Amino acid sequence: MKTIITYGTFDLFHFGHVRLFQRLKALGDRLIVGVSTDEFNALKGKAAFFNYQQRAEIVAACRYVDLVIPESNWQQKQNDISNLKVDIFGMGSDWEGKFDSLSALCRVVYLDRTGNISTTEIKSNLSQVNGR
């Protein structure tokens, strides 16, 4: 069985997230998604609209996702890859090169982002609509 893992905040879940999960799942048999905790997001200087429990529930409901785990810090990826017997680590191309060091543990892939959609763009558009 080939296991794939990815990580992210996955706030304001949208079709770009679904397509990322679909493409990652197509690389193997089991897709694990690490969803950033609220505490970890705070350390990264990010604030999500939905809290961790809500985001994890939304991600778990996606048919391509087999397991959701909390992402609590940057360093846990190496342990997760070993402990969960991960074959492929996948991220969006906006992270290209940032996780190449993990290639000693598994195959690392960066997938192109889905065009014309991002959580940042959605938040910006919503603030413009509400600001009128």
N, C-alpha and C positions, 0 to 999 in steps of 0.2 A: 504494500500500500504506500503510495506517494503522498506525503503531507506537505502542505503549503502554509506559510504563516505571513500575516501582514499586520500592520499597526496603524492606528490613527485616532483622531478625536471623533470623527464621523458625526459631527453636529449637523443639524438641519439636513438629515439624510435625503439624498437626491439620486437621480438616475446615473450620475457619474460614479457614485459609490456602488450602485448595483452593477454597473458595467465593469468596474474594477474587480469586484468579487466574482462576477461571471468569468472574466478572463483568467483570473487566478485559479479558480476552481477547475477550469479546463486544462490546467497544467498537471493535475493529479487527481487524487481521490478524496482528500480530506482538507478542508480549508478552516484554519484557525485564525480568528481575528482578535488581536489585542486592542481593546478600547481604552484610551487614556482616561485615567481617573481624574476627578476634579482637582485633587491635590497636585497631581503631576502637571495638569494643564496650568495651574497657578504658577508652578515653578518655571514653566515655559513662557509665562506671560500671556497665556491665552485664557479667555473666558468663553465657555460654551453656553448656548441658550438652554439646552437640556442638560440635566445632571447625569452623572455617570450611569446610574441605574436605568434611567430612561433611554439613554443612548445604547447601552448594552442590550436592552430588551428589543429595541428597534433593529439593531444589527442581527441579533439572534433570530429574528423573524424572517430574515432574508433566506430564501431557499438554497442559496449557494453556500451558506455558512454552516459549518458543522459544530463549531465550538467557539464560544466567546470567553476570553480571559481578560482580567484587568491589566493594564499597562501602568506600572507605578513609577518607573524610572528608566533612564536611557540604558543602563547596564544590564537589565534583565533579559535582553534579547539573546545574548549568548547562552544563558542558562535555559531559557525557553526552547531554543533550538536543540540543545542537547537533551533536556528532560522530556520534550514532546516528540523526539525523533523526527525533526523537521528535515525535509529534503530540499525545499525551495523557500527562500525568503523573498517576498515580492513587495515592491512599493511603487508608487507613482513616479513618473520621470522627473517630477519637481525635486525629488530626493536623490537624483542620479549622482553616484560616486560617494555619497555620505555613509553608505553601509558596506562598502567593498571589503572592509576588514572581516566581515562575516563569511566571506567566500572560503575561508579556511575550514568552516564548519558545514557549509551547504552551498548550493547554487544560489546566487543572488541575481534577481531580475528586476529591472525597472520598466514599467509599462507606461506607454504614452497616456497622458491625461485625456479624458473625454473632453472634447472641445465645447466651448460656449456654456460651461457650467462650473461653478465652484461655490463653496460655502461662503467665501469672502464676497463673491459677486452677489450672491443672494442677499446677504446682510446689507451690502451697500445699496442694492436696489430697494430693499424694504425701507431703509432709512430715508431714501429719497422720496419714496411714495408717502411715508408718514410725515415727512418734513414739508409737504406741500400745504 
